[in-house]
């Protein structure tokens, strides 16, 4: 009974995900049937960089903080929200990841055994093509992030990052007038290659223009249309 309830919950999450929602119903059912749900406390590690990788995960609630450490410094790559995934590309080649993942706030994830998922892929060419498309999207996202850090104004980079978090965070921008994201200015600074003080200045400008509201470890998006105008094109979901 518990597994059926978990599968139903995962199935609902997949159907609403920007990454998986376009899959046929039978593929969503098959993926959901492979999942095992687990809960993580704030800061609890899910995967440590360099470890064996036999599964991948889909975020059901909360978010995953993706980061790495080198020379004593931590670099934060992204916060993955509801409906996003971690580790999918690497189970295909049984590769270890150079980044780690930990819970950012109370978080629930659906774990999918890599070997069983590959068996499913082998039986479903359409699902293989979909997964290949997801990998291509992640590569495009990485290249756009490098481009933005090199050339885009900081305010635009901030807005694009915030909208990218919204796109994969289980929100419906068309239905919500206000969307609150759990994210710190320090993490934004590291993700965007800027100082925290510069991030703070730009957030205050956006707040003054009534596009966002900044709270404790949160940023609320209150004018999505205005933010999209600032962001321009090529905003990818994480």
C-alpha positions in Angstrom: 0.0 0.0 0.0 2.8 2.4 0.9 4.6 1.8 -2.4 1.4 2.5 -4.3 0.8 5.7 -2.5 4.4 6.8 -3.1 4.2 5.9 -6.8 1.0 7.9 -7.1 2.7 10.9 -5.5 5.7 10.6 -7.7 3.5 10.2 -10.8 1.7 13.5 -9.9 5.0 15.3 -9.5 6.4 14.0 -12.8 3.2 15.0 -14.7 3.7 18.6 -13.4 7.4 18.7 -14.1 8.8 20.9 -16.9 11.3 18.1 -17.5 9.0 15.1 -17.5 5.5 16.4 -18.0 5.4 15.9 -21.8 6.0 12.1 -21.5 3.2 9.7 -22.4 1.1 8.6 -19.4 2.4 5.0 -19.7 6.0 6.2 -19.3 5.2 8.4 -16.3 3.5 5.3 -14.7 6.6 3.1 -15.4 9.0 5.7 -14.0 6.9 6.3 -10.9 6.7 2.5 -10.2 10.5 2.4 -9.8 10.7 5.1 -7.2 11.4 5.0 -3.5 10.6 8.2 -1.5 12.8 9.4 1.3 13.0 12.5 3.4 16.0 14.7 4.2 16.6 17.2 6.9 18.0 20.7 6.1 21.6 20.3 5.1 21.6 16.5 5.0 23.8 15.1 2.3 22.1 13.1 -0.5 25.2 12.4 -2.6 28.9 13.2 -1.8 31.1 14.2 -4.7 33.1 11.3 -6.0 30.9 8.6 -4.5 29.4 5.6 -6.3 26.3 6.6 -8.3 23.8 3.8 -8.7 20.6 5.9 -8.7 19.2 9.3 -9.7 16.7 11.4 -7.8 13.7 13.6 -8.5 12.8 16.4 -6.1 9.3 16.0 -4.7 9.4 18.9 -2.1 12.0 21.4 -0.9 15.1 21.6 -3.0 18.6 20.2 -3.5 21.7 22.4 -3.2 24.3 21.3 -5.8 27.9 22.3 -4.9 31.5 21.3 -4.8 34.5 22.2 -2.7 38.0 23.1 -3.8 40.9 24.7 -1.9 38.7 25.1 1.0 36.1 27.2 -0.9 32.6 26.0 -1.7 31.0 26.7 -5.1 27.2 26.5 -5.5 26.0 25.6 -9.0 22.3 25.5 -8.5 19.3 24.9 -6.3 17.1 22.2 -7.9 13.4 22.6 -7.1 10.3 20.4 -7.3 10.2 18.3 -10.5 13.9 18.6 -11.2 16.4 15.8 -11.2 19.9 15.0 -10.1 22.3 12.3 -11.4 20.3 11.2 -14.4 23.0 11.7 -17.0 25.7 10.0 -15.0 23.9 6.7 -14.4 23.8 6.1 -18.1 27.6 5.8 -18.2 28.0 4.7 -14.5 30.1 7.8 -13.9 30.9 9.4 -10.6 29.9 13.0 -10.1 32.3 15.8 -9.2 29.6 17.7 -7.3 27.6 16.8 -4.3 23.9 17.3 -3.4 22.3 18.2 -0.1 18.9 19.2 1.2 18.1 22.9 1.2 15.4 23.0 3.8 13.3 20.0 4.6 13.3 18.0 1.3 11.7 14.8 -0.1 13.2 13.0 -3.1 12.2 10.0 -5.2 15.1 7.7 -5.8 15.2 5.6 -8.9 17.6 2.7 -9.3 19.9 3.2 -12.2 20.0 -0.3 -13.5 16.2 -0.7 -13.5 15.8 2.6 -15.2 18.2 1.7 -18.0 16.2 -1.6 -18.5 13.2 0.6 -18.9 15.0 2.8 -21.4 16.0 -0.2 -23.5 12.3 -1.2 -23.8 11.2 2.4 -24.7 13.0 4.2 -27.5 10.7 7.2 -27.1 11.8 7.5 -23.5 15.5 7.3 -24.6 15.0 10.2 -26.9 13.3 12.2 -24.2 16.3 11.6 -21.8 18.7 12.6 -24.5 16.8 15.8 -24.9 17.0 16.5 -21.2 20.8 16.0 -21.4 21.0 18.4 -24.3 19.0 21.0 -22.3 21.3 20.7 -19.4 24.3 21.2 -21.7 22.7 24.3 -23.2 21.9 25.6 -19.7 25.6 25.2 -18.6 26.8 27.0 -21.7 24.3 29.9 -21.2 25.4 30.2 -17.6 29.1 30.6 -18.7 28.0 33.1 -21.3 26.0 35.1 -18.8 28.9 35.3 -16.3 31.2 36.5 -19.0 28.9 39.1 -20.6 25.5 39.8 -19.1 24.9 42.6 -16.6 24.6 41.4 -13.0 21.0 42.4 -12.7 20.0 40.4 -15.8 22.0 37.4 -14.4 20.1 37.6 -11.1 16.7 37.8 -12.8 17.5 34.9 -15.2 18.7 32.7 -12.3 15.5 33.5 -10.2 13.2 32.8 -13.2 15.1 29.5 -13.8 14.4 28.5 -10.3 10.7 29.3 -10.7 10.5 27.2 -13.9 11.5 24.0 -12.2 10.1 24.7 -8.7 6.6 23.3 -9.1 5.1 26.7 -9.7 2.5 27.7 -12.3 3.6 31.3 -13.2 0.4 31.8 -15.2 -1.7 31.2 -12.1 0.4 32.8 -9.4 0.7 36.5 -8.8 3.5 36.1 -6.3 6.1 33.3 -6.1 8.4 32.9 -3.1 11.8 31.2 -3.6 14.0 30.0 -0.7 17.4 31.2 -1.7 20.1 33.3 0.1 22.0 36.3 -1.2 25.3 34.4 -0.4 24.3 31.5 -2.6 23.2 33.8 -5.4 26.6 35.5 -5.2 28.5 32.3 -5.5 26.3 31.0 -8.4 26.7 34.2 -10.3 30.4 35.0 -9.7 29.7 38.2 -7.8 30.2 39.6 -4.3 27.4 39.5 -1.8 27.4 43.3 -1.5 26.9 43.7 -5.3 24.1 41.1 -5.2 22.5 43.0 -2.4 22.6 46.3 -4.3 20.9 44.8 -7.4 18.3 43.1 -5.3 17.5 46.4 -3.6 17.1 48.0 -7.1 14.7 45.3 -8.2 12.8 45.6 -4.9 12.6 49.4 -5.4 11.1 48.8 -8.8 8.5 46.5 -7.2 9.6 43.5 -9.1 10.7 41.4 -6.1 10.6 41.4 -2.3 13.6 40.3 -0.3 13.1 38.4 3.0 15.1 36.3 5.3 16.7 33.6 3.1 13.9 34.2 0.5 13.2 36.2 -2.6 9.6 36.7 -3.7 8.9 37.4 -7.3 6.0 39.8 -7.4 6.0 41.0 -11.1 6.7 38.1 -13.3 6.0 40.0 -16.5 8.4 42.7 -15.6 11.1 40.2 -14.6 10.7 38.3 -17.9 11.2 41.5 -19.8 14.5 42.1 -18.0 15.6 38.5 -18.4 15.2 38.3 -22.2 15.2 34.9 -24.0 16.8 31.6 -23.2 15.7 31.1 -19.6 16.1 27.4 -18.9 14.6 25.5 -16.0 17.1 23.8 -13.7 
